[in-house]
């Protein structure tokens, strides 16, 4: 049996440790740690100094990292809040976004800029919920009507693109009608799992066992969550849809079943975030940087110009539909909402990998999309936060959401 080296993983872990410290030390700026982790991967990887490479150990943890990242993203979605006018407005917002995305991507395809307009349209129609929520919390807006509107729209724009990519661009071979039937079967399986878990919670014996073991070395709730994540990832692959959908559904399922206060569950969610953001997710971000193809991006002026092109596309597709909120939250806040909706990196990083594997994206376009995502994360939330911190009276319709 060949010996596994952990030297590259050690370097990745060092980057993961240093990046948040550097982000915190930057004066007057709010730079998300994943951005620095990705950039450090670029600098240390084959495109930079060539000191670190993606070997078997790094690749394995990065795969677990992306699954855990989408699992935690699914946990951010609060389905009970997505109903009534909020759900309708969020749904209309995404439909308009997707229509704009397909139209713009179709034009780029006609100009031979991209290979597959549907894939690019799905990619630019997504929002990174996990990056938007902290900004709203910093602004004290996460529980306001405005904040709930943006969170609702971001939730729809995270869930829908994952489903669409799993249906149309899964690495699992199957026809679309077959995938639709298998997706329905997967949904039924998830519904059964929800029912079983809900019944288990009502059992006094099961509840006592979970309560007794949740803060011991068994960490039974964390083990159960990991089992659920892996089970749905494997099930998604068996149902011929992408594993990213299984990971996301596992997190959403858990958010539905365990809605109690975190303190009552032994700070369960905090423990899951510690496993994810403390160990696995940073490996994914650094690995994304290690795989980033700088050469393809800088091979020609045309390739480099695709970065601002895709940034503009994000603003058009996800920012412009926020004008629908103007009568509800006012002009300035609708602009802030548009900027937050246009903030996307997680889904871009995951989906460009799938696109490259399926040969539906060129390496230059994949790199340009990731670079555009980095720009959106660095610029859009900061500008939105500035707009939200301006003193202004809430609009008359804001309280009615």
N, C-alpha and C positions, 0 to 999 in steps of 0.2 A: 504493500500500500504506500502510495506516495505521501511524503510529508507535507503538511499544510503550513505555509508560512504566514505569520501574522504581522510581518514588518509593515506592509502597506496599510493594514488595518490600524496599526499603531499610529501611523502618520495621520490617517483619517480621524482617529479619536482625538489626536492632539489638535487638529483643526477645529473639531467640534467643541473642544473645551475653550479654545482661545477666542473663537469668533464672537460669542456673546459678550465676552469681556471687552473686546475691541469695539463692538457695536455700542456698548454702554459708555465707553470712554470718548466717543466722538462728540465733541461739544456742539450743542445747538442743532443736532440732527437726530432723527429717529429712523435708524437703519435696521430693518428686520434681520435677525441673525441668519436665516436661510440665504439671504442675498450674499452675505460675506462668506458663508460656507461654500456656496456655489462658485464665487469668484476665486476663493482660495484653491478650490479644486482645479479651476482653469490654470491658475498660476503654477501649481505644483505638478500638474499632469503632463501628458505628452505634448499638449499645445503650448506649455510654458517651460518650466525648468526641467521637466522630465524626471522628477524625483519620485513620483508615486504613480502606480498603475493599478488598474482594476483587475485583481486576481480573483481566485475562487472564493476566498474568505470575504473580501470586500463585496463581491457580487451577491453572495448569499445574504449578507446582512442588508444590502441595499434593497434587495427584493422584498425582504421582510419589512424594511423601512417604508417603502411605498405603500404596502398593504396597510401598515399601521397608520400611516398618514391619512389615507382615505377612510380608514376605520374611525379615526378621531374626527375627521371632517363630517362623517355621518352622524356622530354623536352631537355635533353642534346644531343639527336640525331639530327643531321642536315642532313636531307635526301638530300637536294640539293648538298651536298658535296660528298655523297656516290654514285659515278657514275664513269664510265670509268675504267681506270686501277686500281684506288683505290678500287672500288667495287669488281672488279675481284680478286685482290690479297687478299682482306679481306675475300671474299667468299671462295676462295681456302684454305686460312688459317684455316677457321672454319671447312670446310669439313674434312681436315686432322686431326684437333683436335678431331672432333667427332668420326672419325674412330679409332683413337688411344684410345679415351675414352671407346668406346664400346669393343675394343679388351682387354684393361687392366681390365675393369670391368667384362668382361666375364671370364677372368682368375681368378679374385677374387671370382666370383660366383662359379666356379668349385672347388675352395678350401674351399667353405663354409664360406667365410669371410663376404659376403653380401647376401641379399635376392634377390634384383632385379637389375641386371646389367644395364638395360636400364635407370632406374632412377638415379643410381649413375653416369653412363656415362654422362647423361645430366647435373647433378649437377656440375661435375668437368670440364665441357666444357665451363663454363660461366666465364665472366670477369665483375668486378664491374666498369662500366664506370665512375660513380660518384666519385670513389676513384682514378682513373687513371688520370682524367683531371687535378685536382689540382697539382699533381706531375709534369705533363708536363708544367703547368703554372709556377710553382716554378723554373723550369729549363729553362724557356724562350723558350720552344719548342712547345707550343700548336699550333702556327700558321706556323711552319715549315713543310716541306714535311714529315720529320720523324714523327713529332707530329700528323699530319693529318692521316698518315698511321696507327699509333697505335690507335688513336681515332676511325678511321674507323673499324679496326679489333675488337676493344672493343665494338663498337656499334653493329656489327653483332653478336658478342658473348654474348651480353646481350639480344638482340631481339629474336634470334633463340631459345635459351633454354626456354624462357618464352612461346613461341608458342608451343614448343615440350612438355613441362610439361602440358600445358593446354589441349593439344590433348590426351596425353597418361595417364596422372595421375590427371586429374581434379576430385575434390570431387563430381562433378555433374555427375550422372549416365547416360551414353549413349554409344552406340557402336561407334567404330572409324569412320565408314563411315558416320554415323549421325553427329558426331562431325565435320567432315570435311565439310559437307554441311552447318552446322550451323555456322562454322567459316567463310565460304565464305559469308554467309548471314550477319555476323557481319562486315566483311570487306566492304561489299556493304553499310551497314548502316553507317560505318565510312566515306566512300567516299561521301555519301549523306550529312553527317554532314559537311564535308570539303567544299562541294559546297555551302551549305546554309550559312555557316559562311563567306565564301569568298564573296558571293553576299551581305550579310549584311554589310561587310566592305566597299563595293562600294557604298552603299546607304548613301547619304549625311546626311539624317535625323538620321539614326542609328549611323553614325560616330560622328555626333555632340553630340548626347545623351551620347555615351560612353565617349567622350572627356570631356563633362561637368560634368559627374558623377564619373570619375575615381579617382579623388583626394578629393572627398567629403566623408562624413560619409557613403555614399552608397557603396563606393569602388566597383563599378559595374563590373569592369573586374575581380576582385578576386571572386566575387559572381558568375559570369558567368563561370569561370574556375572550381569552386567547383561544380556547377551544371553539367558541362560537365563530370567531374570526376565521380560523383555519378551516372549519367545517363549511362555511359559506363560500370561501375562496375555492375550495376543492369542488363544492357543488356547482358553483358558477362555471368552472372549467368543464365539468361533466355535462352541464346543460348547454354547452357550446356557446356561452357568452363569456365576456372577458372577466378575468379574476378581479379587476378593479371594481366591477359592479358588486361582486360578492363581498369584498371588503367594505365597501360603502354601505351596502344593505345591512351588514352585521352591526355597524355603528349606529345606523338609524333604528334598527330593531332594539338595540340596547337602550337607546334614548327613550323609546316608547315604554319599554318594560320597567326600567329603573328611573322613575321620575321623582323619587323621594329626594329629600335634601341630602347633599353629599355627606354631611356629618353623620347622618343616620346610617350610612352604608360604609362606615369606616374610611371616609374620604376616598371612596372607590375611584371616582373620576380622576382625582389628583394622582392616584397611584398609576392609573393607565397612562396619563400624560407623562408621568415620570419615566415609565418604560419606553413610551414612544419618543417623546422629545428629548429624553435624557440619553437614550441609547441608539434606537433604530433609525428614527427619522433623519437625524443629522448625517448618518452614513449615506442615505439616499441623496441628500442635497450635495454633499461633497462629491459623490460618485457622478452626479449629473454634471458637475463642473469638470471632473476628470474626463468625461466623455464628450465634452463640448468641443465642437470642431471649429476652432478659430480660423484654421486655414481655409475652410469652405466659405466662411463669412467674409474673409478679407481677400479672397481670390480675385475679386474684381470690384470696381466701384458700383456696378449694378447690384451685386450681392449685398454690399454694405448698405446701400440705399434702401434695402428692403426692411431694415430695422425701423426707421421712421415711418415707412409705409405701413408696417404692421401695427406700430403704435397708434397711427392715425386710424387704422381699421378698428382697433379696440375701442377707441374713443367714439367712433361713429356707431359701431354695432351695439355697445353696451352703454355708452354715455348718452347718445341722442334720445333713446326711448325714455330716459328719466324726465324728459320734458312733460311726460304724461302726469307727473306728480306736481306740476307747477300750481295748479288750482288748489292743491291740498296742502302743500308745504311752503309755497312761495318760490320765487325765481332763484335766489341764492342757494337755498337748500336743495332745490332740484338739480342745480349744477354740482353741488357737493355729492348728492346721491349718484349722479352720473359718473363722477370720477371714481367713487368707491365701487360702483358696479363694473367699471372698466379695469379694476385691479385684478390681475390674474397671473398666476405663475405655476401653481401646483398642477392644475389640469394641463397646462401647456407642456410642462416638463414631462408628465406621464404620457400624454398623447403623441407628442413628437417622437418618442421612442417607439411607440406602436406604428406610427406612420413610416418611420425608417425601416422597420422590420418588414412591413408589407410593401415597401417600395412605392408608397403613395406620396412621399415627401422627398424632396432633394435634401442633401445634407446642408446646403446653403440656406434653404428655407427653414429647416428645422432649427438651425443655429440662430437665424434671424428672429424666429418666433420666440425662442427662449430669451434672446436679448431684449426683445420688445416687452416680454413679461417682466424682466428685471427693471426696465425703465418704468413700467406701470407701477410696480411695487415701491420704487424709490420716490417717484414724483407724485402720483395721483393721490395717495392717502395724505401726504403732507399738505398739498394744496387744499384738499377737502377739509382737513382738520382746521386750517386757517379760516376757511369760510364758516365752519361751524362755531368757531370761537368768537366770531364777530357778534356783538350785541344786536339782537334783532327780535322783534316781537313775533310770536308764532302766528301763522296764518289762521284765519277763522275756521277753516275746515280741518285743521290738524288734529283736533281732539276727537273727530268723528271716526277715525280709523279703527 
